Amino acid sequence: MSNIQQLNDLATQVRRDILRMVHKVNSGHPGGSLGCTEFFVALYNEIMDLKEGFDMDGTGEDLFFLSNGHISPVYYSILARKGYFPIEELNTFRLIDSRLQGHPTTHEGLPGIRISSGSLGQGMSVAIGAAQAKKLNNDNHLVYSLHGDGELQEGQNWEAIMYAAAKNVDNLIATIDYNGQQIDGPTDQVLYMGDLKAKFEAFGWDVIEIKHGNDLETIIKGLNEAKSRTGKRKPVCILLHTVMGHGVDFMMHTHAWHGKAPNDEQLEKALSQNPETLGDY
Amino acid sequence: MKKYTYTEKKDTRSGFGAGLAELGRKNPNVVALCADLIGSLKMDEFIKENPERFFQIGIAEANMMGIAAGLTIGGKIPFTGTFANFSTGRVYDQIRQSIAYSGKNVKICASHAGLTLGEDGATHQILEDIGLMKMLPGMVVINPCDYNQTKAATIAIADHQGPVYLRFGRPSVPIFTPADQKFEIGKAIMLNEGTDVTIVATGHLVWEAIQAGEALEAKGITAEIINIHTIKPLDEEAILKSVKKTGCIVTCEEHNYLGGLGESVAGLLARNTPVPQEFVAVNDSFGESGTPAQLMEKYGLNSQSIVLAAEKVLKRK
């Protein structure tokens, strides 16, 4: 895939997938999923060097870890549409006997997933470990991770942030979904986190800000810039400014849709703003 | 009573250190992580010989568990090292999600378990770790009894695919198992055949059980003594076979009676052949500062306690 129109079509289709998945089971997390749709589209289709098929070790390819596992709908849609598992399987999201658990897991053997996540704050440590394994294996591929901004309130992140800088884990690009929202409200009201850029820099990271985190061209440019800064003795952080609920007007700029599914009427309205492009599952 | 002797005492943690060093030489995928306790865990030799395969994490155990999980992705076999308290209770959720539920091949190696850590006191004397770890689906839980067995267990767990909790301790204890004894996960070791009472013990309590067996013999009681080095998976066959013969059992462990070996055995018996059982274990309390011997006596974990428990359980037959 290469042109922006195709990528935008995919993003629109992924949005439909997210909305239909959470609507069907009346549960799940559409807000963050919608906000990170462009990031996932860019990462899996323009940025990461991926090999055919799936194995747990992932040697000889780039790796991605989702730390904020509750945005599983976008992850599942992207993986399915990338060919890791049948697109029809999105129909089983959160249902009994499904490989598509509420939060991603390796436990059911879903291709594309290498760690369980959901309990917040653990993904950066895992990504660091995988990055260090790549170094031991003389594998020059990169490790990517995604974290919620609210998730940074978990202390383990700061252990990991300190460690990655101290140990020069420079084959890691950790992206923070900087949407300023968490379940109980705006992050700055729940627990004011101050200047995240300054914090990461103070810990010794190279920080890039992507101001328009829902614009594909901007994201691709930013991710490529991040890639160019790897291998320089510092871990790389991207502060990705997104809008929670992006692409559905009544879900945007609020934490209300963090973990709430649309009803029938709301689904119809949301889908009308995201017309079918590549075919619904 | 079969005679057990020893010529040397050594700490089980040194057995871990020796096993890890040997693994470093023979398995290039083995890597080690430590949260600022290299000396206490006896990891120096591995680190000296394999500096590129060692990760000093600093005092950040949660991060250590996550990094260990990540290192398995890429085929590494990580051995984490810190005290038992910080290896389990402190990082339970990290182990649960990133290691156990994720099915990662991490070996959680925990020293200074139980009361025998001694003077540092209750903050460091975890007596709940076996329970915490055995409740995790897929987790193997091992508590070897002496230097040789800890070394053998360390080497053996590298060949097991999946998460393992390996528990050992600080004090010097008699080395009485053969240096060449093969370690089989989940396979109990018969130490003495007897007909009156079954005594199953794990970790530091195995030597005490042998002492108790000798004392009981002097009183005309023959004890069947079994070394249960693996608490999960439990060697159910060995225990059921023994109680069929003896009709009663004493379980011995340096752990709270809630959640430990004794509870696993009780569950096994309840599901199969209920027989009287006595627990030589800590009676649902925290520990305190003191010498290991003082603590084992005060909390009822020495050979005399085992003898009393055996006599009590015999009366309940």
Interface residues (C-beta under 8 A of the other chain):
Chain A: M56 D57 G58 T59 L63 F65 T105 T106 H107 R114 I115 S116 S117 G118 S119 Q122 G123 M124 S125 V126 A127 I128 G129 A130 A131 Q132 A133 K134 L136 N137 D139 G155 Q156 E159 A160 M162 Y163 A166 K167
Chain B: V31 E52 R53 F55 I57 G58 A60 A62 N63 M64 M65 G66 I67 A68 A69 G70 L71 T72 I73 G74 G75 K76 P78 D93 Q94 R96 Q97 S98 Y101 S102 G103 K104
